[in-house]
Amino acid sequence: MEERKFIISTRPAGKFSEPETGCCFDLVNAPLTEISEVPFTDDQVKAIDEFDPDCVVFTSEKGAALFFSEIDPHLSGRPRNYYGIGPSTCREVMENGLSCKFPEVRTSEGLANFLARNERNSKLLLFRSSRANSVLDEILDREKIEFQNITAYNVSQIKSKEIMRATEPDCFGVIFTSSMEVESFVGNLGDKVLEIAPGIKLFSIGEPTSETLKKHSLAVSEPIGNSDFDDLFEEICSLYCS
C-alpha cells in the first residue's frame, strides 16, 4: 500500500492547528521559529491609554490575541476601529465581538495604503512582533499619519530535528509563513537545502516570503498565499489532489 504524502508546516507551535478541510496530504508541523511574549508594565499600558488610539492595527493572530487579553481590558472603553492584515487576523478581533477590516492586497504595503485611505486623520496603534518589517512604518511616515509601535511578542529562530523530515521520500512540500522561517530552514538544513529542494514543493504565504526563498535560489511553487495559512493549504489540496 502506498504511503500518504505529507506537507510540512513551519509555523510556531502556538500558531499551528489541524486543518478542518479534507485533503490527500497529511499536514505535520515542524516549527522553525519560537514566540515569546513580552510582559507589559503598568507604565506601558498607561502610555498606550494616554496615546488613546483611534484604531488598532494587527499583522498576526498572536498580536491580536495578546492585545485583547493583556491591553484592552485596561484601556478607556471608547469605540475604536480595528484592522488586520488578513481574514485570520481579523477573526481574532471578531471573536471579541468587534468588527475588523483588512485590505484586498494582504501585504504590509497593501495594509499601509489601506490605512492611508481610511484613517488619514487618525492615531494608529501598531501591535506587532519584534521582527515586523519597516514597510508599514515607512509608508505611514510618508503619509504623515500619526502612529505608535508596540512590540507585542518576540520571534526567534530555533534548531529543529523535525524539519529533517523534509528529506524523507514521502514529503511533498513545505509551507513557509514568514521570511524568518525560510532563513531558519536554510540554517537548519545547511548544504542539504539545495539537494532536496528540487524534489519537493516550497510554498509561500506571501510575496515577502517568496522573495526570501528566491534570495536563497529556492524555487517558489504555486499557489502563492495571500497572508492566510488555512486558505493556502486548501488551495494546495485543491490544486494537487485532483
N, C-alpha and C positions, 0 to 999 in steps of 0.2 A: 504494500500500500504506500502510495506516495505521501511524503510528509507535507503538511501545510507550510507554505511560505510565511514568513513573518516580516513585519516592518518595525524598526526601532524608532521610538520617540526619545529625544534627548532632553526633555523638559525637566526642570527641577522637581524633586519628589512631591513637593506640596502642591504642584500645579497639575499633576497627572491624574487622570481618571479614565476608566474604561469607557470607550465609546458605546453609545446605545445602538448605533446602526449596525446591521449585519454586514459582513464583509468576508471575502475569500481569504483575507490575510489576518493572522493574529497580530496584535499590537503589544509590544513589550516596551518597557521603559528602562532606559539606561541614562540616568541623569549625568550631565556633564558640567552643570553649574549648581551652586548651592545658594539659597536665600537665607539671609539672617536679618531679623527685624531690628529696627533702630528704636531704642527706648526714647520716648518723648518726655521731656521735663515739663513741669508746670509753667516755667517761663516761656518755653517754646509754644505751648498751647495758648498761653495768654497773648503772645506776639501774633499768632495767627488770628485770634479773636479780634485783636486791635486792628489788624490789617483789614478785617471784615470784607472778605472777597465777595464779589457779585456772582462769581461762578468758580467751580472747581473742576479741574481737568485731570483725567487719569489716562495712563498709557498701558495699564495692565490690570487684570482682575485682582492681583495681590494688593496693589496700591489702593484700589477702591475698597477692598475688604478692610484694610488697615485703617483707612480714613474713617469709616463708619463705626469701627469698633473702638478706636483709640482717640480720635479727634472730635468728630461730630457731636458726641454727647456733651462736650464741654464748651461748645460754641453757642453764641446767641442764636435763637431759633428762627431768624428771618428767612424768607424764601431765597433760594439760590438756584442758578442754572448749573446743570451737570453735563459734562462732555466726556466721551470715551473715544479711544482710537478705533474701536470696532464694536460689533454687537456683543461679543463675550464680555468685554469690559463693562458695557452698558447694562448687561444682565445683572451684574453685581450691584449696580446702582438701583435698578428697578426692583430688586429683591428687598430693598429698603423702602419701597413704596413711593419712589421718586421717578420722574421722567428723566431721560438721558438722550442726548443727540450724539451721532457720530458721522464723520464725513464719508462721502462716497469713495474718495481716494484714501484708503486706510494706511497712510504713512505719516511720519512726523510732519512732513511738508504739507500733506493734504489736511491734517488736523490744524496746523497753524493757519493755513489760508481760510479754512472753515471758520476758525475763531475770529480771524480778522474781519470776515464778512458779517459775523453775527454778534460779536462782543467788542467792537472797536472802542467803545467808551466805558468799558467795564474794567474792574480789577479782577485779575485772574490768579488763582492759586493752582500751581502745578505740583501734583503729588505723585512723585515718580521714584524710580530706583536710582542708586548712586551712579549707575553706568548709563543713564539715559543720554542719548546723543544731543548735540547742541543745536540741531536744526530748528527745533521748536523755539528755543530762546532767541536765536538769531533773527528769525522772521518776525517774532513779536517785538523785538527791539527795533527792527527796521520800520515796523508799522506804528511804532511809538505807543504800544499798548502796555499798560502797567501790569506787572505780574510779579509773583513771588514764587521761588522754587523751594520745595520742601523735599528732603530725602526721606522717603518712606521706608526703604529697606536697602540692604547691600546685596550685591550679587558677586560671586567669585567662582573661578574655575576650580574643578576638583579632578582628582585622579579617579578613573573608573575602570574596573575589571569587566563590568557588564558590556561596555562598548566593544570589547573584543569579539562579541557575538556577530559583529558586522563582517567578520572574516568567515563565518560559517556558510556553507553552501545553500542553506535554506533561507538566508537573509535576502529579502527582495529589495530593501532600501532603508534609508534613514531620513527622518523628518527633523529639520532644524527649525527652532522657533526664535533664534537670535544669532547675531554675529558672534557673540561670545561662545555660544555652543559650538559653532564651527571652529573657532580658534582652539577650544578645548579638545575637540575631536582630532584635529591635526596634531595637537600636542600629545594626546594620549596614544595615538597610533604611530606617530613618527613616520619612518620610511615606508611603513606598510600602507599608508594612505593612498599613494599613487598606484600601488599594486592592486588593491582591492576595488578602488573607485570605478574602474571601467566595468566591473561585473555587477554593480548594484546601482539602484536609483538614488539620487540625492535630491531630496525635496526641500523647498524653502518656503517659509511662511510669508515672505515679502521681499521687496526689491533690495533693501539694505542687506539682508541675509544672503540673497543671491549674489550680490556684489562681493561679499566676503568669500563665498565659495569660489567665485571666478578668480579672485586675487590669489588663491592657492592652486590655481589651474585645475579646479574641480568642476565638472560639467553639472549644470543645474537641470533637473528633469522636470518635465511637465506633469501635472499642473503646478503653477506657482500660486501660493496662497495670497490671501488678502487680509492678513492680520487676524485670522480666526482658525485655530487648530482643528476644531471639530469639522468645520466646513471643508478644510483642506483634506483631511483624512477621508471624508465622504466622497470628495471629488476623485481622490486617488482610487478608491474602491470602485467607483462608477467607471473610471477610465480603463482600469486594468483587470477587472473581474468579469467583464462581459465575454 
